[in-house]
C-alpha cells in the first residue's frame, strides 16, 4: 500500500509538473482582441500627463503608454489601439459591458470597486493622494478650509473623501458637485469655489493646462487619502488578466535592470540571466502568457520602461512637474516593486 501510494504521489507530482509547463490558453478577451487586431482602451476624456489627445487626435500620457505597451506585447504593434474617452460615471459600465477591453484611466483601487463591480485591478501605475488647489494667498493648509466651497467631480472617490475629511475635522466644507471634470475646474477658475479637489497629480495637470497663470494657484501640502491608481479588466478571463498584470510589472522591472527604449535590442546580448529571461534571449516566459518570447521587448521598445514613461509624461521636466516620490523604484525609496519575472 505504501509503495502504491508513493507511485501515485510521484505520478501526481509529474502530472502537476507537466501541467505547469503547458503554455497558457487564450481566453475570450484575448481571442477577441487578436481577431479584431486591435486593443480597445478606455481613457480619460482629457487629463494632461495621463491621457489626453492633441489637436490632431494623437493620444499621450502615462495611462496611454500602458495601453500602447499592452498592444505591442499582444499584437506586435503599439499603434493597434482604439481609444475610448470616458468620464468618471461611464468608465466602469463601459468595461463591464465589453465596450472596452481595458480601463486605463487614473482609477483608484478600493475594496468596494475591486470586490463588487465584477472587475479586477491589474496593479498600480501611479501612487497618489487627494489634495486641494487654492488661489495663492492666505490658505496654506486644508484645515483652513472651514466653511469653504470646494468644487469636486461626482461619481469619484474624491467626492466621498471630501465628505469624510470635512466630517472628521468638523470643517463644514460645502461641496459644489459637477458631473464633468471640465465643469468643476471651470467653476473653480471662475471663482465660484474657494478650492478644487482631486488627486494631487490631477491638480498639477489642471493647473498646468487650464490656469491662465499657474503660479497664481498652489497645491496645498496636505494629502487626505491614499489613491493607488491603475488599470482594470473584467473578471472571468484569467489569461488576459495575467497578460495585463505582467506587462505592467515588466515595465517596472525593466527600469530596475536598466533596460530602456533605446538599448533594448543591445541588452538582449547581456550576460545577466534575469535580463536574458525578460527579453526572451535565454528563456521563453511568453509561453506562460500565451504570447511569444519577444512580448516584453516589444512593450519596452514601444514606450520605454516605467521610469521613462513617467519622466516623459509627468516628470519634473514636463509642465506637470511631478517628482518621482512614492512612484520611484523600491530600491530608490519608492513603492514601485515588481514580482520577479522568472
Secondary structure as UniProt FT lines:
FT   HELIX           2..21
FT   HELIX           28..36
FT   STRAND          39..44
FT   TURN            48..50
FT   STRAND          51..53
FT   TURN            55..56
FT   STRAND          59..60
FT   HELIX           62..75
FT   TURN            78..79
FT   STRAND          81..86
FT   TURN            88..90
FT   HELIX           91..96
FT   TURN            97..98
FT   STRAND          102..103
FT   HELIX           111..116
FT   STRAND          119..121
FT   STRAND          126..128
FT   STRAND          130..135
FT   HELIX           142..144
FT   TURN            146..147
FT   STRAND          149..153
FT   HELIX           157..168
FT   TURN            169..170
FT   STRAND          174..178
FT   HELIX           181..189
FT   TURN            190..191
FT   STRAND          195..199
FT   HELIX           200..210
FT   HELIX           214..216
FT   STRAND          217..219
FT   STRAND          227..229
FT   STRAND          232..234
FT   TURN            235..236
FT   HELIX           238..256
FT   TURN            257..258
FT   TURN            261..263
FT   HELIX           264..267
FT   TURN            268..269
FT   HELIX           273..278
FT   TURN            279..280
FT   HELIX           285..289
FT   TURN            293..294
FT   HELIX           295..303
FT   HELIX           306..313
FT   TURN            316..317
FT   HELIX           325..327
FT   HELIX           330..332
//
